[in-house]
Amino acid sequence: MEALTTPPGGCESTSKLIRADHKPVEWLISSEPVPYPAALAAMQARATAIAAGEAGEAVWLLEHPALYTAGTSAVPGDLLTDRLPVYDAGRGGQYTYHGPGQRVAYIMLDLRERGRDIRCLVQGLEGWVIDTLAAHNIAGERRAGRIGVWVDRPDKGAGKEDKIAAIGVRVSKWVTFHGISLNVDPDLTHYDGIVPCGITDQGVTSFEDLGQLVSMPEVDSVLRRCFEQRFGPTMSSATESLVSAS
């Protein structure tokens, strides 16, 4: 699906991604790791229901067991080990890692109510992560031509930088699913089993790796506040409601 033309500066307008009716987004948090196939099925069901007008929007925060996912552009040679399960994600992008200590936020938003602009959505998601990092005294940045959020690492050498958050979104009938993954305190050695997002010359990092020791609930609280600033109000719901309307 092609994004509509974005006017200069339009993506930085917070109003572009906020619903005109200010209908709140369901905010869901799973307390236990969620198997990847179950999460994928729930996302797809909810996105289909949203597109049909049978369910409201949702953001789902969770962790996965340790695993790799392959996007539609994944190169087989970028999978360097078979020590973890590998799942086809059905999203854009290449290989990435998910596991304990990484906050995954799956977003199921109706872009028919939010500007119908995929490029602005991605920039909004990057901005959401950057705002969250800034609240924890971490300077996250965008990089031209590379989706995600990056942190300069001069301690590793000139020009070195690490990725702290990945972004991969699929849009069907103007409804989004998949989303972001933010490294809080995962086992970073698991990234050694892949070429993350096809990038060979830079690394990965986390809150813990950068010396910021925070709990997942603390990160969740800031994620919610920063999401509302860019996308509008949320309301807490039980995780079971994710597919109840589907």
N, C-alpha and C positions, 0 to 999 in steps of 0.2 A: 504494500500500500504506500503510495507516495504522500509525503507531507505537503500541506499547502504552503504557498510562499510565505515566508516569515518576514515581516517588515523589519527594517533596521532597529535594533534595540528592543524589538517586541518580546523576545524571550525573557528579558529581564524584568518585564512588567509582571508583578505577582498576580495582578488581576486576570491575566490571560489564562492561567491554569485553575482559577477558582470558579466553581459553578455559580451561575447567576442566581440560582435559587438557594444557595448556601446549604443545600441538603448535606447532612454530615455523613462521613465515610465510617463504616464499621471498622473498629480498631480491635484486632484479635491477636492474642499472644498464646502460643503453645508452650507449656511448661516442660514438656518432654521432647526429646529428638523425634522428628517426624521422618519416616522412610520416604525416600524421594519419589517412588511411584505413587504413593498415596497423596503426597503433596501435589504432584503434577495432575492427577485425576481430579482433585478437589478444585484446583485453580481453573482447569478447563471447564468443569461443570459450572462453576460460579460465573466465569466469563460468558459462557453461553447463555446463562440465565439473565445476566445483566443486559446483553445484547437484545434479548427477547423482551425486556421490560419486566421480568419476573423476579428480579432481585436487585438490591442496592449495591453500591460500590463497597470495596473492602480493602484493607491493608492487613496482611497476615505476617506477624513476626514469629520466627521459629529458628531452631537449629536442626541440622541434619546429622545423622551418623557420618563418619568419615567416608567420602566418596568423591569420584570425579564425574563431571558432566561434560558432554560433547555438544557444542552448538553446531549449527548447520554448515559452518565454515571450518570445522575441525579438520586438521591434517593428521592422518594416522601416525606419522612419524613423531608428532608432538606428544604422544602418549609414551612415556619412557619406562613404565613399569605396570605390572598387573597386580600389584599388592592391594589395591582397593577396587571395589566395584565401580564400573563405568556405566553411565546411563545416557541415552540420547535425550537431550533437553527439549528439542523442538524450538529453541530460541535461536537468535542470531549469535554470532561469535564463535569462539573456538573452545579449547579445553579450559575448565576451571575446577577449583577444589571447593568443596563444602565440608564442614565438619564442626564438632563441638568447639565452642569459643568464638564462632563466627556468627554474627547476627545477620540472618537472611530476612529481607522484607519483600514479600511478594505483593505486588500492587495490582488490583483489579479495578481500573478506573474507566469511566465512560467518556472518551474524548469527544463524543458528540456534544457533551455539556462543558467541555474544557478546551475549546479552541480548535479542535481537529488539526493539530500541528504536532507531528511526532518529533520533529527536531526540538521544538520547545519543551516537549515532555522530557526528553533525555537531558536537556540542559537544566530543567527544573529538578530532576532527580540528582544530577551532579551537584546543583546548588544546595539541595537538601542535605546531602552528605557533607559538603563543605561547611555549611552552617553548624552541623552537629559536631564536626571536628573542631571548629573554632571555639565552640563552647567548652571544649576540653583542652584548649591551648595548643591545638595541633593545626598547622597551616596546610590545609589540603588545597590542591590546585588542579585545574583542567590542563590538558595538553592537546594542542592542535593535532587532529587526525587520530587521536587515541581516546576512546570512550573510557570513562572511569575517573577515579580521583587519585592524585599522586602527591607524594611528599618528598621534598628535596632532602638528599642525604649527603651533605658535604663531608660528613665523617667517614664516608666510604670512598671518597675521591671526587675529583672535579667532574661536574656534570652528572653525578649519580643521583638516582631517584628511585623510590619504591612505590609500588601500588598498594594502597590501603583499602580500596573499595572497587569492586567490579560492578558493572551495570550491563544487564542483558534483558531486553524487553521484546515481547512479541505482541503484535496488534492484529486482532481479527474483528472485523465488523466494527471498527473504531473502539473496541474494548481491549484494554491492556491486560497482560499477565506476565509472569516472571517478575524481575525487579532488580534489587540491589543485594550485594553481600558486603558486609563491613567487618573487617578483622578486628576483633576485640582482644582475645587471647587464645587464638587457635595454635595448634602445633604446626609451625611454619615449615617444618621439614617435609610435610606431605606435599608441598609444592615442588619438591625435588623430583616427583614422579611424573611431572608434565612440563611442557613449555607453556606457562600460564598466558592465556589469551594470545599465543603466538609470539610473545615478546621475549627475545633472547638476551638483550643487552641491559636489562634493568631487573630489579628485584621486587620482593613483596615485603610488607611490614604490617604491624598491628599496633594498637594502643600500647600493649605490654612491651613490645619491642622498642617503642619510642619512649618508654619510661612512664607511661600514663597507666596507673593501676586503677581500673574502674570496674564496677560490677555490671553485669548485663542489665539488671533493672535500672541502674543509673543511666546507661546508654539509651535504653528504651524510652525513658522519660524525656530525654533531650530529643531523641528522634521524633517523638510525638509532637513536642512543642514546635520544633523546626518544620515538620510537615505541615502543621496547621498554618504556619506563617506563609507558606507558599501555595498550599492546595486547599485551605479552608478547614472547617470544623470536622471533628471526629467524635464518635461515640463508642464507648466500650461495649463489647459483646462477648458472649461465650464462644469459644472456638467452634463448638458444634454447629453454630448458626452459619458457618461458612458454606455449607452445602444444603442446609435445611430448606432453602427456598429454591433449590435446583431440581 
